[in-house]
Amino acid sequence: MGAAPHARRGGAARTPTGPQRGRGATRLIALHDVSVHFGAVHALRGVTLHIAPGESVALIGGNGCGKSTLLRAVHGLIATSAGQLQAPPRAAQAMLFQRPWMLRTTVQRNIAIGLWLRGVPWADAKARALQALERVQLAPLAERSARGLSGGQQQRVALARAWAQRPQLLLLDEPTASLDPHAKHEVEALMQEFTGAPAETGAAPLTMVFASHNLGQVKRLARRVVYLEQGRVLADLPVQDFFNRDVLRAVSREADLFLKGELL
Ligand SMILES: Nc1ncnc2c1ncn2[C@@H]1O[C@H](COP(=O)(O)OP(=O)(O)OP(=O)(O)O)[C@@H](O)[C@H]1O
């Protein structure tokens, strides 16, 4: 992507990565003993986590366990307090939030402006924006005001905007939490489609990390589940192992109790 690396922030080392080799595995994201403090609040405590290109990883855990903080730290939106964090430069990442943010302009321009700001000539940016809208089946709404769309449509525009940027890494913070079941299904289908195939022919597979309170969604979209409690990673398992209570109980009693509570 040739983008500028993140500046080093806060008390911890933060270095940009492309896919790197380490301990025999390729890594796109590597956190080593990362902590994030907000004053007296310890949002992340000694998190060590490696994510390889093409993985689809769900972050789960109760309110305030640190999911958003982890995503925001990887995206470079907040400073880490200690430890080392390696991630692709922000220009190689896209992040979606529970409530999509839209510029006060048309749907197509919402996507094109982001590309233009990254150096894509305006005519090409508009053409790529339209392609991206076709991908999420919203091309007929290209000239509509983005803020006038429904929440589900806005989230699809946000996904199109992310996809148009051809990121290596897609971070999503509870992307369907405020959507009705139909819109949730449409957004999930796009998430699945984007991670199922490279963003463009010959490109590296897209890596997806998402926070969710929806265990059905986790089962449908994740290949791996990371369970957080009070800022610590207590379980990090392939999705089928996470939902196998015997395996989970052996790894973390706390994670098993959480799952039991959620399944009641
Ligand atoms: N900017 C901030 N300033 C102070 N405290 C913060 C800030 N952001 C997060 N926190 C605190 O850090 C902890 C972790 O919050 P975080 O938002 O990462 O949790 P979460 O797992 O995403 O929660 P939820 O599921 O409710 O969205 C919480 O105690 C939260 O109150």
The ligand as an SDF file (V2000), in Angstrom:
LIG
                    3D

 31 33  0  0  0  0  0  0  0  0999 V2000
  -11.5660    7.1040   26.3490 N   0  0  0  0  0  0  0  0  0  0  0  0
  -11.7240    6.4690   27.5010 C   0  0  0  0  0  0  0  0  0  0  0  0
  -11.5130    7.1020   28.6790 N   0  0  0  0  0  0  0  0  0  0  0  0
  -11.6470    6.4580   29.8550 C   0  0  0  0  0  0  0  0  0  0  0  0
  -11.9900    5.1610   29.9690 N   0  0  0  0  0  0  0  0  0  0  0  0
  -12.2170    4.4920   28.8370 C   0  0  0  0  0  0  0  0  0  0  0  0
  -12.1000    5.0980   27.5520 C   0  0  0  0  0  0  0  0  0  0  0  0
  -12.3780    4.1670   26.6160 N   0  0  0  0  0  0  0  0  0  0  0  0
  -12.6620    3.0330   27.2730 C   0  0  0  0  0  0  0  0  0  0  0  0
  -12.5740    3.2270   28.6090 N   0  0  0  0  0  0  0  0  0  0  0  0
  -12.7800    2.1990   29.6510 C   0  0  0  0  0  0  0  0  0  0  0  0
  -11.9430    1.1000   29.3090 O   0  0  0  0  0  0  0  0  0  0  0  0
  -12.6170   -0.1270   29.5940 C   0  0  0  0  0  0  0  0  0  0  0  0
  -12.7160   -0.9440   28.3190 C   0  0  0  0  0  0  0  0  0  0  0  0
  -13.6320   -0.2950   27.4570 O   0  0  0  0  0  0  0  0  0  0  0  0
  -13.9550   -0.8120   25.9860 P   0  0  0  0  0  0  0  0  0  0  0  0
  -14.8340    0.2110   25.3410 O   0  0  0  0  0  0  0  0  0  0  0  0
  -12.7150   -1.1930   25.3040 O   0  0  0  0  0  0  0  0  0  0  0  0
  -14.7940   -2.1290   26.3010 O   0  0  0  0  0  0  0  0  0  0  0  0
  -15.6960   -3.0140   25.3450 P   0  0  0  0  0  0  0  0  0  0  0  0
  -15.3290   -4.4320   25.6170 O   0  0  0  0  0  0  0  0  0  0  0  0
  -15.5970   -2.5440   23.9410 O   0  0  0  0  0  0  0  0  0  0  0  0
  -17.1490   -2.7320   25.9250 O   0  0  0  0  0  0  0  0  0  0  0  0
  -18.6060   -2.7640   25.2300 P   0  0  0  0  0  0  0  0  0  0  0  0
  -18.9100   -4.1960   24.9530 O   0  0  0  0  0  0  0  0  0  0  0  0
  -19.4920   -2.1820   26.2830 O   0  0  0  0  0  0  0  0  0  0  0  0
  -18.5350   -1.9190   23.9950 O   0  0  0  0  0  0  0  0  0  0  0  0
  -13.9570    0.2560   30.1880 C   0  0  0  0  0  0  0  0  0  0  0  0
  -13.8290    0.2650   31.6050 O   0  0  0  0  0  0  0  0  0  0  0  0
  -14.1850    1.6600   29.6680 C   0  0  0  0  0  0  0  0  0  0  0  0
  -15.0210    2.3910   30.5340 O   0  0  0  0  0  0  0  0  0  0  0  0
  1  2  1  0
  2  3  1  0
  2  7  2  0
  3  4  2  0
  4  5  1  0
  5  6  2  0
  6  7  1  0
  6 10  1  0
  7  8  1  0
  8  9  2  0
  9 10  1  0
 10 11  1  0
 11 12  1  0
 11 30  1  0
 12 13  1  0
 13 14  1  0
 13 28  1  0
 14 15  1  0
 15 16  1  0
 16 17  2  0
 16 18  1  0
 16 19  1  0
 19 20  1  0
 20 21  2  0
 20 22  1  0
 20 23  1  0
 23 24  1  0
 24 25  2  0
 24 26  1  0
 24 27  1  0
 28 29  1  0
 28 30  1  0
 30 31  1  0
M  END
$$$$
